[in-house]
Amino acid sequence: YLDGRVSLVVGTHTHVQTADERILKGGTGYITDAGMTGCTDSVLGMDIETSLRRLRDKIPARYEPAIGDGSINGIIVNVDNDGKCKGIRRFTEYE
């Protein structure tokens, strides 16, 4: 439905960058998940011990952001003057 009507459709929320980027027939760029930004040694950017305790003990606990070296996932998109996606590229940078 959106192909050719929008330049780009970017999904998010799994926190894991997907490798399915493509340009659809109508010129819309697409990727299921652009990834996350956060601590590399973590559970989706949150403290490992807190995350494990929540799972193991089945007791609600406030998530705490992890501390440490980070990474960033993202995409770089080229769009022409007509709004058509001409290129989409994934990237990951580590601290």
C-alpha positions in Angstrom: 0.0 0.0 0.0 2.8 2.5 0.9 5.1 1.6 -2.0 5.6 4.6 -4.1 3.7 6.9 -1.7 6.4 7.2 0.9 10.2 7.4 0.6 11.0 5.0 3.4 9.4 2.5 5.8 11.6 1.7 8.9 10.6 -0.8 11.5 11.8 -0.9 15.1 11.3 -2.5 18.5 13.0 -5.9 18.2 16.3 -4.1 19.0 18.2 -6.3 16.6 19.1 -4.8 13.2 17.8 -6.9 10.3 19.6 -7.6 7.0 16.5 -7.3 4.8 16.9 -3.7 3.5 15.6 -3.3 0.0 14.0 -0.9 -2.4 10.5 -1.8 -3.5 9.2 -1.5 -7.1 7.6 1.9 -6.5 10.8 3.4 -5.0 10.1 3.0 -1.3 13.0 1.9 0.8 12.3 -0.7 3.5 14.0 -2.4 6.5 12.2 -4.4 9.1 14.3 -3.1 12.0 17.0 -0.4 12.1 18.5 -1.7 15.4 19.2 -0.1 18.7 21.5 2.3 20.4 22.8 1.3 23.9 25.2 -0.6 26.0 26.7 -3.5 24.0 27.1 -5.8 27.1 23.5 -5.8 28.1 20.0 -7.2 27.5 18.5 -4.8 25.0 20.4 -2.0 26.6 19.4 -2.8 30.1 21.4 -4.2 33.1 21.9 -8.0 32.7 21.4 -8.9 36.4 18.2 -6.9 36.7 16.9 -8.5 33.5 17.8 -12.0 34.7 16.3 -11.4 38.1 13.0 -10.3 36.5 12.9 -13.5 34.4 14.1 -15.9 37.1 12.1 -14.6 40.1 9.0 -13.5 38.1 8.8 -10.4 40.3 8.3 -7.0 38.7 11.4 -4.9 39.0 12.4 -1.6 37.4 14.7 -2.0 34.5 18.0 -0.2 34.9 20.1 1.0 32.0 23.3 -0.9 31.6 26.6 1.0 32.0 29.5 0.4 29.7 30.7 0.6 26.1 27.9 1.2 23.7 27.0 0.7 20.1 24.7 2.4 17.6 22.8 0.8 14.7 21.3 2.8 12.0 20.7 3.3 8.3 21.8 5.8 5.7 19.3 6.5 3.0 19.6 8.3 -0.4 16.4 9.8 -1.7 16.1 11.6 -5.0 14.3 14.9 -5.7 11.1 13.0 -6.5 11.1 11.3 -3.1 12.2 7.9 -4.4 14.6 5.9 -2.4 17.8 5.3 -4.4 19.9 3.6 -1.7 19.7 2.2 1.8 22.7 1.0 3.8 22.9 -0.4 7.3 25.7 0.6 9.8 26.9 -0.4 13.2 29.4 1.6 15.2 31.0 0.4 18.5 32.5 2.6 21.2 
